[in-house]
Amino acid sequence: MAQQLLMPKATAVWLVDNTALSFEQIATFCKLHPLEVKAIADGESAQGIKGLDPIATGQLSRDEIARAEGNPNHKLKISEPKVRVPDNKRKGPRYTPVSKRQDRPNAILWLVRNHPELKDAQISRLVGTTKSTIEQIRERTHWNSTNLTAMDPVTLGLCTQIDLDLEVERASKGRPLPTAAELGATLEASRETEKLPFSYEREEEKEIDADAVFSKLKALKSDRKDEDEDDAY
């Protein structure tokens, strides 16, 4: 990570007052516009800002300033820090805002039900809880178990979908694939269905007897005629 200049405008004020550097050199070093540096020199800007000595803060050396004063084309380079501060990596459970802490048990219940492969440490990282709380919710011994409702921690804003997918992927590594019985499959295996006989035979179509059809129609008409005559009497 590149070293950042502390208080750029205050540093520019000090350089304008205490060095013979050009406006362009100061502007480049402090990441300001040359006209802004000129306004500082004219007293039109940064009024009331106390200059910050970059030599005292260890961000510039006297030799570097002298080198830049002797060469207008020289660009000031910030000094390397003498002490390297390691990055502060977060340890322990994730911090959860007070307003969302009441939702953590619901999120834990959702994770336990929908992702049983997750370890307690992974759940703790996702929603910022303790192993004892996870165990209580898993064993239904939590003091508020009867009122808990499983809710997605991503929807609750306790973690991101990327974090959840990452933890699930880690937990799934090395885990055997589910069997057909676990998936509830009802289809037979392909090697079994390949042995079944398959026929393309079609049933023979029955020939239609025209005489029989017309004779039935005549019989129906005669019966209808007899019924009409009976109704007339």
Salt bridges, closest charged atoms under 4 A:
GLU36 OE2 - LYS9 NZ 2.93
ASP42 OD2 - LYS38 NZ 2.98
GLU64 OE1 - ARG67 NH1 2.63
GLU64 OE2 - HIS74 NE2 2.84
GLU80 OE1 - ARG84 NH2 2.85
GLU117 OE2 - HIS115 ND1 3.17
GLU117 OE1 - ARG175 NH1 3.92
ASP120 OD1 - ARG138 NH1 3.02
ASP163 OD2 - ARG94 NH2 3.12
GLU167 OE1 - ARG125 NH2 3.03
GLU167 OE2 - ARG170 NH1 3.61
ASP228 OD1 - ARG224 NE 4.00
